């Protein structure tokens, strides 16, 4: 019974994220209502709680969603999506090198591990929205 409650709560959360954050953008851009309905069904059946970061799709999930509905991700760009989908690795590396910082020093400023800095610079992972808010103060 606890599993069922958790499962239903997860679906409600995913649906709320779509309704609050993605559907209004689709409506604003005059996307056909049948495509919006299909998009909502895909969204709810394809994504789970681990697909989200602060109520927004993680970058890989956003791309998956946009590919499904054949819409460019830039339709949904906010500052975070612009950063992580447009060469965040080079921006972090350039910031670090232009300030003569080691990965360890940069990590200390951003309050992450040096492994995170390395991973971002090699484009192996994305910073979270919370981490982006800290990074954006420096870059």
C-alpha positions, 0 to 999 in steps of 0.5 A: 500500500505504501508503494501505491501511495508513493507511485500515485504521489510521484505521478501527481508531482510529474503531472504538476510539473508539466502543467505548471512549467511546460504546458503554459509554454506550449500554449503560449507558442500556440502548439496544437492542443492534440500535440499538447495532450500527447506531450502530457501523456508522454511526460507523465509516462516517461519521467519519474522523480529522478528526471527532475531538478527543482521541478524542472526536467534535467537537461537530458530529460528535456532533450528527450521530451523535445525530441518526442514532440519535435520542438527545439529545446530553446522553446523552454530555455531559461538561464539554467537551460541556456547555460547547460545546453550551450557549452557550460563545459567551456564556460567553466573551464575558461572561468577557472583558467582565466582566474588561474584556479586549479580544479580544487580551488574552483571546487572550493569556491563553488562548494562542490568536489573537484571531481564535479569540476572535472566531470563538468569540464569533460561534459560527463555530468551537468551541474544542478540548478542549485549549483548553477546559481552558485556558479553564475555568481562567478562566471 
